[in-house]
Amino acid sequence: MSVVALSELLGASVRDASGAVQGRVREIAVAPQDHPTRIAFLIVKTANGERVLPPGAISSAGATVRTATEAANWESFTPSDGLLLLKRDLLDQQIIDIHGRKVVRVNDVELESTPVNSHLLINVVAVDVGARGAVRRLSKGLVPSFTLRALLERIPPRVIPWEFVDLLETDPARRVKLKIAYKGLAQLHPADIADIVEDLAPAERESVFETIDEEVAAEALEEIDPDIQVSIVESLDKNRAADIVEEMDPDAAADLLGDLEQKHSDEILREMQPDERHEVTQLLEFKENTAAGRMTTEFISVPETAVVDDAIDALKLFEGSREALATIYLTGVAQKLVGVVPLVKIAVSSPAIQLSELSEPFIACAKDTPQDEVAALFDKYNLITLAVVDEHGRIAGIITADDVITMLRHKD
Amino acid sequence: MSLLKSWRARLVLILAVIGPGFITANVDNDAGGIFTYSQAGAQFGYSLLWTMIPITIALVVVQEMSARMGAVTGKGLSDLIREEFGFRVTFWLMLALVITNFGNVVAEFAGVASSLELFGASKYIVVPAAAAIVWALVVRGTYDSIEKIFLAASGFYVCYIVAGLLAHPDWKAAAFATFSPPSRVGIRNYGYLFMVIGLVGATIAPWMQFYLQASIVEKGITARQYIASRWDVILGCLFTDVVAWFIIVACAATLFASGHHDIASAADAAQALRPLVGEYAYLLFAAGLFNAALFAASILPISTAYAVCEGLGFESGLDKKFHEAPVFYWLYTLLIVFGAGVLLVPRLPLVYVAVLSQVANGVVLPLVLVFMLMLTNDRELMGEHVNSRGFNIVAWTTVVVMIVLTILMILTQR
């Protein structure tokens, strides 16, 4: 078992059984539909055009590739969309380093060749993103390979194992054929996904949001810089955009749609489910820098006559964001806000206790309260959530502490 | 409400798009540029004005290519060169870029030193101070607030037009020289060729292509919004060259006419203007030079660090901490420290060094242009936005002409 670098193999001479040079390695192909890491074949440039040489016919691979077969028997190469070409698609390109949670550029690719009987199995094991690959490529052909190897040994490797690599592909058809689904990326924290996406080119951002799960996409989108949010959503197909926007927090969705061109946000709203559309359109009416513009309409409210058990049932049915769960709001006659119960109190009280007994004095603000005052209220009363009430004292929505932090950080 | 919103949205769109091309084109008239234009006017009078029209055409074409590449691909120029031409080519090109840009950084600090010399300040104090200010301004400040300063500072370039007008040039002779073909004697004259290459390098600097494309990407301008951007780029180029034309004319009308054929420092240029147009033009010249030098000094090193790190795959970005992007910050810091450090050499010929850096720009330009041409003609990359035939003709002609001029310059050097 030995490790060989892609840059060593590229350009290597291919010798047949008699030792005669038959051509040079031009590309190395993986067919992800057959096997995710195994090399399907080398593409060899010969005097008679490009030929295909599978590892099954290779006896050793390094600065020279040796084969037992005759060049005349090698099949000619026909390009196909379903092939991952290591030089063209991977070398020098950007990839997502799942483990390091960032976008990096590939300096070289490490392949591992394992002898099986009289031939080789070659697998992609890692990508090199450090100085070792860089020096190897820079000095290739200039420094004798023996000296070079000794030199490279001294450079600490910086490699990313292949299972932590997500490739970027902007062509949707090719993504399917190459089985590129950003699976690793989708498992990261939405905030990390957002950081990575911000580092990508627009077409690559679009490809990520076309591919990953709607819920993950929605959470990540909320964390992205507003200008980039807009360009991503505008690049997506209307249906897809609507699917993602539906999954977003209504307040974040309203902020986003408010930033889009009128025509565009109308089109997306039209594609959305009626319930979500209703919530978002209501929020869109409000000025962005007021309490109402910052609030979400997804919160838990129960009548003041309800007991702890009812509150727990309401919690179970709640589909909004986790931040909104911190407080349960009590309503009285004509839906007026009459009290609040922190989640902690529900957790430690017995099921039959009436919620009004647990109720605490509440702080609320009017819809048109400026956002600075909202932040001041959070600071003064150490709030986790704050109710926003209309002119009749009915609860219209709530603002959560994370919204306030975002608001303060993005204040211009 | 909706009307107000769409009006506001449109204004935001225009402001968002008016930036990069206009800023780049104006930063283009940096200290190195001003010295080169001044020297061209002082040494050759109106006789190099013919270069301005071909240079303007080439500038528009080249800048438009950078901007278009940025808008269509959403990637920087060094990213694209790396992805299409591999590590080795990128490495050597980046090395050439660092060396050329270093010369430009030196020229900017030379501009700071010589403009403040006019007020009697010692370069041993002002250059280190300027270097520290520039370093902190970029590292501590946010990109956006810096950009607003640049935009406001662009207004200062009007100073040169005023200075030119106050110099009472011979308008007829200037206009005639602008539209008449070049004389053949120049081809055998080293000094003449040196200055022509310098003029091209000062106007169409290689680093600007990297900077402009990066700014377009940074602004998030896409192929869809690109039409507005194209006008931003073209207007910026025209403004640059109008300013350049006025500087040459002003120096030709005063320095050349009165026999001051060699500018040894900015003081020379200013002193020569003083008796003719009074205190006011002298102040304008000093203020304009200082402003141009300081602001280009804040863009050039950081833009170089970005281009190199993106091309070679090092972490980059001012949002990263020093230990997260060490190569980026070190390269940036060293460019400033050494760029300013060179100025501390006693009796350094400031103007000559500045003009030399622009000649180096002109010599390296065809190299960068060849890569830009290959990229902008790549249909897989650019789709329907590949270069038109007219653009290719202009850009390839520029490449050939610059290579020929460089060879002639080397041959005529004695």
Interface residues (C-beta under 8 A of the other chain):
Chain A: L91 D92 Q93 Q94 K102 V104 R105 V106 N107 V129 A134 R137 L138 K140 A201 P202 A203 E204 D227 I228 S231 S235 E261 Q262
Chain B: S2 K5 S6 A9 T73 G74 K75 D79 R82 E83 G86 F87 R88 T90 F91 V217 G220 T222 L312 G313 E315
